[in-house]
Amino acid sequence: MLSYWEQQSFTQYDHIVVGSGIVGLSTAIELRERFPNARILVLERGLLPTGASTRNAGFACMGSVTELLDDLETSSETEVLELFEARKLGLERLKNRLSDVSIGYAANGSYELISEAEEDALDKLEYLNDLLKPVAGQPAFKLANERISEFGFSSYYTKALIQNTCEGELNTGMMMRALVNMALQHGIEIKTGAEAMRFEEQDGYVTVEVKDPFRNEMWELHGGTLSICTNAFTKQLLPHVDITPGRGQVLITEQIEGLKFKGIYHFDKGYYYFREIDGRILIGGGRNMDFENEASTELTLSGHIQKALEEKLDEIIIPGTYYKVAMRWSGIMAFGGSKQPIVKAFSDRVFGAFRMGGMGVALGSRVAQQLADLIVAR
């Protein structure tokens, strides 16, 4: 039961955003820029974002060679180029908004390890560079085979090394902290531990029912608009959208003395990725080993995939090098029948931006901008 004061001061908003990840916070900030005097609320069911925003690898990436070639098997050149551009614009907007320093951005190099089975991709570098040049402004990919032994990778697996010239790395925790700080500085309210259970459009507003776990009761909040930015969890509010969750397994080692490489790395069509951070190796991926069971919203570890990540360290990345695993975790991404994110007006008052395809860091700021533009247009 709400008090008079609670009812009066904490239930009426101009804009309500569900989800406090990259897209949700960026959307709230975009709305503040367009509506300086509006009351804006962000709802988050956890203490931190539940999906991947604080659980990703910190890649500021736009797609590797084998990943883009794989996309071209099911998408047109125009669609692939548009998505590449959206990722580029998103990263630029993120960096311009928060600054390189505040998100720990660094250009320490981005590379893709090419196996014997993928060597045909080398014949298509010129084709991809020509396709992407209108957006990249330079050759996006070039061979860097001379660095294979320098980095210490297994020559048995790594038959070629491709440098991705448009990518960098960032610190996920710093990025999310900077987004939270900016939202608060702009007078945006963020309520954590507040799960949006359902919504209903009324005459002139949207009612959002929010679970209060302490009082074990529901609050009814009213907003002029509702923006759903819950990525893999969106079906809980919009059950008919085309979304399949995809769990990503991650581990990070203790510091490794004499580690030979820096930067970020991809292999196997982007299904595996690793990087150096603080003298450690962070490696993630492997959901292609078990698509069915990894299509889950449960933040649990998959033992066989975690074991596979260690095998990749042993056999490909640092063969013959002793290491200890420091931490393991998982994050939840969102995929669908298309790699294009969904940015949509579901009515005059209900909007959504989700299905980042594992590229939320790159796409988040761009789709938030598009979502806010939709709201203004309506």
N, C-alpha and C positions, 0 to 999 in steps of 0.2 A: 504494500500500500504506500503510495507516494504521499509526501507531505505537501502542504500548500506551496512551500518555497520551492521544492523540487519540481512540482508541476509548473510553477510559474517561470522558473529560470533555466531549467535543464531539459526541456522536451521539445522546444520549437527552434527549428533551424531553416535557413534558406537552402542549404545544400548538405546532404548526408552522403558520405563516401564509405563504402564497406570494404575493408582491407587496408592495412597500413604498411604494405610492402612498397616496392619501388613505384609501381603504377599508382597505387592508392594515394601515397603521399605526394607524388608528382602531380596527380590530378587535383588534389586539394590546393596545392600551391598555384597551379595554373588557374584555378577558379578564383583564388584570391587576387591574382593579377587582373582578372577581368571584372571582378565584383569586389571592390576595395572595402565596402561597408557590410558585406554579407556575413551572416553567422554560418560558419562551416565546421562540420563535425566529421571526424574520422573514427570509425568503429573497428576494433580489432579484438577478435575472440581470445587470443592468447596474450601472454605478457610481451611476446615478440611476434613478428609475422610468422605464420605457420608454415608457409610453403618453401620457397627457395631464396627469398630476398636476403636473408641473413645466413644462408646455408650453402651458397654457391661457391665456385672456385675463384671468383674475382677476375674473370676474363672479360676484357673489353674487346670482344671479337665479333667478326662479321661473316664468318664462314670460311672453312678450309677448302682446298681444291677438291678433295674427294667428296666432301659433303655437298659442295655446290654442283658437282657433276652428278651426284646422286639425285639432287633436287631436280636437275634438268631432265631426269628420266620421267618425272611425273608432272612437271610444271613447264610453262613456256619460258622462253628467254626473257620476255617482258616481265613476267611475274618474278622470276629470280632476280632480275635487275632492280625491280621496285623494292623487293624485300631487302636486298643489299643496301639500297639507298636509305631505306627506313632505319636500318641498323646504324648506318653512318650518321644520319641526322640525329638519331637518338643519343648516340655517344657524344656528339658535338654539343647538343643541348644540355646534357648532364654535366659535361665538363665546364661549359660556359656558366651554368647556373651555380655550381658549387665550387669550382676552381680545382685544378689538378692537385694542389697541395692538400686540400681538405678531403679528397677521396683517395689519396695515396696513389695517384696515377703515375705510371712510369712506362716508358717505351724501351724495355729491355730486350725486345725482340720477340717475334712470334714465328713458330715453325711447325711444319707438319712432317712426321716421319712416314715415309712411303715404303711399304713392304713389296716383296717380289710380285705378289698377286695384284698390286696396284700400279705397277710400272707403266701401264698403258696411259695413266693419267698424265704422265710427263709430256706425252705428245700433244696434250690439249692445253698446255700452259698459255701458249700464244693466243689460242681461241678465247680462253677465259679472260686474259688481259685485255683483248680487244673488246669483249663484251662489257667488261666492267669499267673500262677507261672513262666513259662519260661521267661516272660517279666517283671513281677513285682518283681520277686526275693524274694517274701514274700507273705503271705496271704494278698490279696488285700482288703478283707472285713472281719469284725468281729462284733459281736453284742455288743451294748453299751446301753442296755435297762436301766441300772442304772442311766443314765444321762438324761432321759426324764423329770423327775420331777425337776432335778437340773437346766435344761435349761428353765423350765417353759412352755413347750409345752402342748397342750391339750391332756390329756390321752384318751379322747373320740375318737379323730382321730388317735393319734399316738400309735399304738399297739406294735411297735418295732422301734428301732433305730439302724441303721447299720453304723459303722464307715468305711469310705473309706480311707485306709492307704496310698494311693499313691498321694493324692491331696493336693493342697494348694491354696492360694489366692495371688492376686497382685493388684497393683494400676494401673488401665488402663491408666490414664493420664500420670503418671510417665513413664510407659512403652513406650507409643507413643512418648513422649518428648525425651526419651533416644534414640529411633530409629531415630528420626529426627536429633538429635545432631550427632549421629554416621555417618549418611549419609552425612551430611554437612561437618563433619571433614574429611571424605574420598573424598571430592571433587565431590560429586554427586549433580547435579543441581535438584532442586525441584521447579516446577512452579505450583502455585495454581491459581484457577480461569481460568484454561485452560482445556476446555472440548474437548476430542478427539471424533470427530464426525464420522469419517470413516477412513479406511486405504486401501492402494492398493500396491500390490507388484510390484516392477519394476525390471529391470535387475540389480541385485547387491545390491538393497536396498529396504526399505519399506517407502512409503510416508504416513504420518499421517496428516490428516487435523484437525486443532485445531481451535476452535472458540475463537476469541478475543472479549469479550463482550464490552469493552470500545470503540474499533474502529469499532465494528460491521462488522468484516471481518474475513476471514479464513486465517490462516497461514498454509503453507505446511512445515512440518518438515521431515527430512530424517534420517533414522536409519538403521544401518546394521542389527539389529534385533529388533523385537517388542515383548514385553511381556505384555500380557493382564491379569491384576490382579485385576479385578473389581467385583468379587464375584457375588452378586445378580443382578448386573447391566450389566453383561457380554453380554446378548442378544442384547444390543444396538450395539455392535461391531461384535458379533458372534451369529446371530439370531437362529441358528439351534442347539445350545448346550442344553443339558438336565439340565435346571435350573428352579426352582420355587422359587421366593422370599418368605421369611417368616418374617413377622414383629413381633418384640418382644416388648411388653409393659413393662415399668419399672417405679417404683416410689421409692423415698427415703424419710424417715421421718426426722423430726427434732431430735435432741438428746433426748434419752429416759433415764431418771434417773433410775439407778439400773438395767439396762439391764443385763440379766443373762447369756448370751452366747456370744461366739466369734466364728470365723470360717465361713465356707460355708456349705450350706444345699441344698438338692434336695428333691423333692417329686413328685409323679404322673408321673413316667417314665421320669423324667427330664424336664417335661413341665413347672414346677414351680421351682424356685430357689430363695434363699434369703441368706443374709449374714449380719454380723455386720461390720460397718465401721465408725470410729470416733464417736462411741456411738450411731449411727443411725442404722436403718434397711433398707437395699436396697432389694427390692423384684421385681422379674420380671417373665414374662412368660404368660401362658394362651392362646397361639395361638390355642391350641387344642379345645378351645371353639368355634372357628370360623375360621377354616382353609381357607375357601373360601375367606373371606374378608381380612384376614391377609396375603394372598398371594399377597402382594402389595409392591411397591417400594416408596410409599408415606410416608414420615416421619411425620405421624399424630397420634393423640391419639385416641384410641378406648374406648369410655366411659364405655361400659359394661364390658370390660376386666379390665380396671383400677378399676372399682368398685369391681370386683371379687378379685383383688389383696388386696384391703382393707379388704374384707371379710375373706381372708386367714389370714391376720394379726389378725383380731378380734377373729376368731373362732379356729385357730390352733396354731399360733406362739406366740402371747402375749395376750391370752384371759384375759379380765378384766383390761387391761392396757391402760391408756390414751396416745394418740400420736397425732401428727399433721404431715400431709404430707408437705414436704418442696419443692419437685420438682417432675415433671413427664416428661418422654420423651419416645421415641421409637427408635429402631434400626432395621436395615434390614439385615437378614441373607439369606443364599442360601442353598436350598435343591434340591433333585432330586430323580430319580428312585433308586439310590444307595447312601449309606452313604459314599462311598469312594470319596475323593476329585478328581477332574479332574486336572491332570498334563499332558500336552500333547503338542507335536510339531504338529502344523497344516500345516506347510510347513518347508522348510529349514530356513526360516527367521521369521516366526510368531509362537509364543508360548503362552501358557496360563496356569495359575494355579488359580483355583476357585472352588466353591461349597464346602465350609468348614463345612456345616451341623451344624452350631451353635457352632463349636469348633475351631474357628479361632485362639484364643489365644494359644491353644495347638498345632494345626496343622501348623500354619503359617510359622514358621521357618523351619520346616521339608519340606514342599512342596516347599518353596523358594529354599532350597538346591537342591531338585530334579529337579526343573525347570532350575536352573543354570547349573546343570550337563547335562541336555538335550541340552542346548545351546552350551556348550563346545563340546559335542559329534557331533553336526551338523556342 
